[in-house]
Amino acid sequence: MKNKKLLVRSILLIFFTAALFAAVTDFAEGRYITASWIAFAGTLSLIGIRWRSSEYVFASFFFWAQALVRLCFLEEAPDGFILLANARFALFIMAACFLTAAAWLDSRETMGRYMAAFPIAALAVIIIGSLKENHNFVSDPHYRNLGYSYVLTFYAAACFAYGLVRKNGMMRISGIVLSGAVVLKLYLHDIWTMNRLVKIIAGFSLGAALVVLSILYQKYHDRIFPKKTGSVLQMALAALAALLLIHAGPGAADAAAGPFKASNWRYYKVLTGAGDTATVYGRLILDDEMILNGRAADYRVVFKGRTVPHLTRIAVDDPKLSGWTVPAVIFTSTDRNGTTFVLKLPEPPAGTEYTGLEAGSSSRFEASATVETGLKAGEWKPTGNYPLFSYQGSEGNRIRFSPGRHRFIRIRINARQSLSFPKALYNSVRTRSYYTISIPPASVKKDTDSDRQATVYYFENSGKKKINRLTLTFKESRYNRMMEILAINPPEKSYELVQTAQLARNTGDPETQVIDLYSPSTGQMKLVLIDGDDSPLTLTSLTAYVPREELIFEIPPDAGKKEAASLRLYYGNPYCLPPEYDIESTIDMNLGLATLTAGKQITNEEFAYSVMEPPVSTWVIRIVFLLGIAGLAYPAWKILKHFSDQRTT
């Protein structure tokens, strides 16, 4: 009879709670719904624990799940956000208090293992709330990510210290788990997104932290299971300091534009041609030695031991010798594969050469164009593959290429489309527009993608050169393949599709395939050649082209002829970070440019990598890390021996 009454009472109470929950949800709105759900679930769980009723406690789990999902995923930061003093964080505090109260009420006589869900949920709720506060308080992605680590580190140290002082095993384990999460976050995520300097500091600081902790453990090894709390607090503070040290480091690249040290650069050249005039802007076109031994991030223009702000850009021709002519279309043919145009260019003005062609159409289209040039019609030399498009009526497309002395141009597009060619562009004759890198086919890593029936080639680009053109030749005389070009995305360490290109050759056609990239790539590249059911092609040559660039910088007022040897360009350090100059937004090109020339390349006898650069720092990190591991071996053995002695006794 008693069991029947209990069953009836339980059924009635469950119906009552369901009705009350529905009523609260119906009348409340916004954050009041979340607050009412938390209060309802918390009250139900407290009643269940107080009455020792598993039914009520399990029922509260259902309502807690809904309340916490809404709290964590639907509640947004309020307007006029104030860190820790806002309605959303108050809701997290409210939920954590209810869950903590339930855990405390159950601690006197637990109802079962499932009750551990309350203290775990309480800790998770307050941590998630703190992480959300950090997300809204810090706007910079780098420091926001750093803030996440600080939040986890704080709670890891707090849980570990509380667990040791109060002899609470679950809190100690929570502290250890959170500490592990911080370290895993560092090595599985942060180290792939941080810049090189922060990576070095993070690794070095972790090794140093291990050494410090090993010393503390050896000093306090007899207090690892303390009778007093002093050593526990010291060890907890040491653990907190170690974890904070791991993530203590500079921001993005603040030190990159600091005081100049000539010993950090392997080569330099003396710049001349500044003249005795007042301050003007200097222009230096990079030569082959500069491009071969340097890269965009490590060029430094220096005068009397101080860096001169500069910007790097594609070399610009003399605007006084720029213009255009009208090419003559001498042949047009359309078939099922597309349309072919043959053009003849007039002789350009003396001292100039053609650099491109403008194409247009009165209708909308998208196409891929293969461009070839020749001294006369029928003797064609491949120039490149280019995208052509027109989305809003007559829209021009500029095809950049250098036909040199060639005056005939053949353009084949993979669309049955009529085009007009209103302009052939010319500029002043200057040095070669590209620096070439020949890659022996034997050194190219080759793989096969069986799922896509494709051949994959990898180009390492170890020098981080700015590649914007590739040329390939294959042994076969006839083929028609689609190729995908992918480049590495440094933050994500994954390949992203840059563009696609159509590679085609018929008997008698030139063997070289030229591909101009839509945007330059400075990292590793992957070329995916779709074979389909055909046999793979045999690569016989691969060449990468680096566009000729120039440096624009402000010439110091006293950098005249007498001071010519003091104006230098330093380069040759692949590990330095790019400077953060604002010259690009402040330069006044109306003041004119003075073209400078560079002397012979001089090897810097003082050159040496610093302790923060990988050739040295990697060994420092390894040694410190190994010393830390070795230092932890003895206290680890003492801990295991302690447990072994306890088991035997």
PyMOL commands that set and color helices and strands:
alter all, ss='L'
color gray80, all
select helices_A, chain A and resi 2-27+31-50+54-73+87-107+113-137+141-165+169-193+196-219+221-223+230-246+254-257+262-264+288-293+319-321+441-443+561-566+583-586+589-591+614-648
alter helices_A, ss='H'
color red, helices_A
select strands_A, chain A and resi 267-272+281-285+300-303+306-308+310-314+323-325+328-335+338-344+352-360+365-374+381-390+397-400+408-413+420-428+434-439+445-449+454-459+467-474+479-489+494-505+512-521+525-530+539-547+549-554+567-571+593-595+597-598+602-603
alter strands_A, ss='S'
color yellow, strands_A
deselect
rebuild
show_as cartoon
